[in-house]
Amino acid sequence: MHKKKVAIITLHRVYNFGSALQAYATQKIFEKHGCDPVIIDYRRHQDKLINRIIDMDWSNASSIADYLKKAIYMLLRFGSIVCKEVTLGRFVRNNLKLTKKYNSNKELLQDPPNASIYVTGSDQTWNSKYNNGIDPAYYLEFTNCKNKFSFSASIGKELIDDEEGYVTKNYLQKYKKISVREESAKALLETLGFNDVVCLIDPTLQFTKEEWRGISSNRLIKEKYLLLMLLYNEDNDATEIARKIADSKGLKVVKLSWELKKPNKIDVLMTHRSPEDFISLFSHADYVVTNSFHGLCFTINFEKQFVAIKRNEFNTRLESILNLFELSNRMVSLENYQSVCNEEIDYKKVSQILTAERKKSEDFLNDAIEN
């Protein structure tokens, strides 16, 4: 039987765990649907290794000492970025079916990947702030193929200005079907006149916990532990909350991050780990504290007790997933975490919602691929 070739553009080289794992899950999901998927190896300016190193804001450096501090930070950053290139880059190379490398939308226009279906994948592909403006590549503007749809794409914010709305509407009118990851994105697109937008769960949740354990590392921490994972080290009292919860439950505090020095109140620092280690740490955790969207996805998928901490921005992603699973009370602060952390999550109810959402995603893909 001839398999349909599907070209997927997503954020697979951002080099954080969630982006790499959602790209992997997306590829596998399309394979399950009898397709031959390929990930378009599109690299934004900020995804290229050299730009990760040299792109630094020097505007607030006003003295020799300031420039020296920035230079030292750049050297440390270089080491961290190289480690990410090794750990996350290896996972991408070994697990994703990639096209040739594309460095711009112009290159995509000149020689687009050959496929019968083109898909905008998940993660924050339509977040103009995250992408340094509206990137036409993520709206599949490089192909005239009529078979275009989005699969659990994210805008990452609740409002866009009129100009962005106008451009976005023009791009998305060429799509046959649109699915997004958050209710806020669905509501935003409805204001632009798209009334048949479907809200789907993230691809990492469409994969079962048994499937994720199939590519996981072995257990890394022998003792019982609380896992703390924070995006960009935005703490907002998360470390304090994690320490107090861990002490009350007799757990070690294990922090997963890209830091080089173990912070105060942390028992074990797991730094520069692979995506396989990421899965293992969530799989074996006895409690989780996180402000990460994909951290929440894996926490819920592995049925862990947890609390979530607000980030400085882009919280609609966290709120949407918590609301979906009727767990909005798990978003806590230093003032109210105690009452929440002592409440056990009823995962029987969560599992029923997850089963229904997986069926919804399956039905959407069946229809989008076949029609």
N, C-alpha and C positions, 0 to 999 in steps of 0.2 A: 504494500500500500504506500502510495506517495505521501510523504510528510510535507506539510505546509511549512515553508521557511518563514520564520518570524524574526525580524530585527528589532531589538529592544534598546532604547536609550534610557539610561538611568544614571544615578550618582554612584558609581562603583569604585571610583578612585579618590574619593574624599579622604580615605584612610582613617575612617573610624569603624568600629566593629559593626554597628548597625547597617551602614551603607554596604559594606562588603557582604554581610549575611543576607540582607534583603535581596541583593542582586542574585546571589546564589539560589535563594528560595524561589525567586521569580523564574529563573532559568529552569529549575527542576519542575516547577508547576506547569510550565508550558510543555515540557517533555511528557509529563503525565497526561496531558491533553492530546498527545499524539503528534506534537509539532517538532520541528527542528529549529530550536531557538538559537540566536546568537546575540551576544551583548556588543553593541556598538562601542568601540574603544575610543570614546570621545573624551577629551581631556580639556577641562576649562583652564584658563590662564593660571589660576591658583592651585591647580592640581599637579602642575609640572614640578618636578623635583627642584630644579634651580630656583623657580619662583617661590616655592615654599620657604626656601632659605633666605633669599634676598629681599622679599617683599616685607618690609618693616617700616612702620611709621617713625620717621626721624624728626618730625616737625616739633616735638616738644623737647628736643635735645638743645639746650642753650649754652652748654659749657663743655669743656674738654672732658670733665668727669662724666657728664651725661652721655657723651659719645662713647667713652670707654666702657661704661656700663652696658650700653646698647650692643657694643661689639662683643663683649663677653657673653651677653645673652644670645647673640647670634651664633656664637661658637657652640654653646650648649644646645641651642635649638637645632643646629646642624646634626649633632649626635643623635638627638631624639628623632629627627626626621629620617635619618638613615636607618635607624632601628625600625621605624614604621614601614619604610620601604622594604625591609627584610621580612618583617612578620606579616603585615597586611598585604604587601605587594606579592609575596610568595603565594598567599592564599588566592588572590585574584588570578595570578598566572596559572596556578595549578588546578583551579576549580571552575573557572569561567571560560566559556567558549567565546573568544574575542575576535572581532574583525581586525582589519589593519588599523593602525593608529590614525586618529583624526585630531588635529590641533585647533580647528576652527570650523565654523558653519560653512565658510567658503570652501574648505576642503571637502566637506560632506556634499555640497552642491556639485562640485566638479566630478566627484566619483562616489556616489552614494552606494551603500551596501545593497546587494541584490536580495530582495525578499518579496513574498506575496502579501505579507502583513507587516505593518510597522506599528510599534507600540511605545508610548511614553510610559516608562515604568514607575515604580513607587519612589519613596523618599521625596525630598523637597525640590523636585525638578522644576516646579513653577513658582518658587520663592525668589522674587526678583532681588531682594536684599541679599539673600544667600548667594545668588549667582552674579552679583554685581551688575544688575540690570536684567531686562527681559532678554533671554537667550533664545533665539529662534530655533536653534537645534533641538531644544527640549519640546518644541511644538511641532517637530517633524517637518519643518519648512523646506528641508532639503530634498523632499520627494514629492512627486505629483501622484503617487499611488492613492487610490480612493479608499483602500482598506487601512484606515488609521483608527486607533482607539487608545485610550489611556487605561492603565491598570493600577488602581489605588494610588494615583498621583497626589502630591501634597503641595499646597500653596504656602502653608506655614504661618499665615496671618489672617486676620479677620477682615481687614479693609485694604483696598487698593485705590489709588487716585483715578480720576476720570481718564487720563491719558493711558495708563496701564490697562484700565478696563476696556478701552476701545481697541487697543492692540491685541489684548488677550482674546476678546470676543472674535475678532477677525481670524485669528489663528485657529481657535477651537471650532469655528463653524465648518471647518474642513474635516472634522472628526466624525466618524460614524457613530461611535459610542464614547461616553465619558464616564469614568469612575474615579472617585477621589477617596482619600484616606480619612478625612475628618469632616464632621458635620458642618464645621465652620466654612470649609471650602465649598461644600455643596450649597450652603446658603448664599455664599458670595457669588457663585456662578449662576444661581437662580436670579440674582439681581441683574445679571447681564443677559437674561432671557433664555438660559438653558434650563428647561424644566424637567428633563429626563435624566438628570445626573444621578448616578448610583453611588452610595457610600459603602466601601468595602474595607475589610480589615487588612492590616499590613501583611505582606507575603510571609513574613516570619511567623505569623500566627496561623497561616494556612498550612504550614508544616506542623506535623504533630511532634510532641516531645520525644517520642520514640525515634522519629526520623532525625531529629537534631542530635540525640545521643549517639546515633550511628556515626557521626563525624566528630564527636567530642573527644578531647583528651581524657586520659584517666584522671581519677580524683587527685587534686593537687594539694589539698589541705586535709590532714588527718583529723584534726580536732573539729568540734562543732564550731560553726562560725556565722557571723553576720557579714554579708557582703555589702560594701559601700561602693557605689559607682556614681561619679558626678561628671557631667559634661563640662569641659573647659574649667574644671575646678571651681565652679560657681557654688560656693558652700551654703550660704543662707542658713547657717546653723545646722546643716546636715551632719557634720562630723560630731557635733555635740549631741545631737539626737541619737545618732548611731551608737556612740559610746554609752549613753545612758540605757538604751534598750539592750545592748549587748551585756552590760553589767547586770541588769535585772534578770536576764535569761541565762547567764553563765556562758556567754559566747565570746570567742575571739572576734576582734574587728579586723576584717581583711578588706583592704582598699585596692580596687582595680583602677589603675590610672596610668598616665604617661610621665609621672614625676620620677625624679632620680633620687630624691631624699625622702625617707620615711617621715611623714608629718607626725606631730604630737597627737596622742590619743588613738593612734593606729597601731595594732599589734603586728600585722603582716602587710607589707606593701607588695602587690603583684604588679610590676611595671613592665611595659613593652611586651605584652603577651600576644599570643596568636588568637585568631578567631576561635580556633578549636579550644583554647584555654578559656576564653570568654564563656563559651557554652558550658564547659565543665564547672566553672566557678558558680554560675547560676544554677546549674543542675543539682549541685551538692550543697548549696547554701541552706542554712536553717532559718535565715531571715534576710531580708533585703531592704536597703535604704538607697533610693536613687532619684535623680531628676532627669534621667534619660528616657526618651520615648521607647527606644528599642530595649533598654534595660527593663522597662515595664512590660514590654511584649514577652520577653523571655521569662520574667518573673511570673507573669500570669500563666503562660504556657506550661511552665514547670510547677504551677500550683503552690507557690511560696507565699508565706505570710510576709507582708511588706508595708512600708509607708513611702509615700512619694513627697518630694520637696519641690516647690516652685523654682523655676529658672528666672533669670532676669528678663527674658523675652521668649517668644514662640511657645507660650504655654498652652495654646489651643490644642496642640497635639496631645499633651498629657491629659488635658481636661476631656477631650473627645473619647479617648480610650477608657478612661475611668468611668465616664458617664455611660458608655456602651455596656460595660460589665457591672453597672450599678455599684461601683466602688469609689464614687466621688468623695466619700468621707475619708479615704486613705491619703488624701492630700493634706499634709499637716504642717504645723509650725512648732516652734519651741514651746509655745503656750499651750497647745492642745494635743501633743503627740501621745501623752500617757494614756488617756482614755481610749484612743484609737488603737494603739499597739497591743492593748490587752483584749481587743475584740478579735475573735477568730473569723477569718474569711470563709464563707460557705462556698467551697469550690464546686459543689454539686450544681448549684445554681449557675455559677460562672461557666461550667462545662456545657450546660444546656444552651447558653447563649452562644458560646464558641462554636458548638456543633451547627447551630442554625446559621451563623455567619459564614462558616466554611461552605455550607450548602449554597448560600447566596452567591458567594464568589465563584463557586464551581458553575452554577447556572449562568452567571454573567459571562464567564469565559467560553462556555459551550456555545452560547448564542453569538458572542462576538467573533469567535473563530469560524463557526459554520456559516454565518450569514454575512 
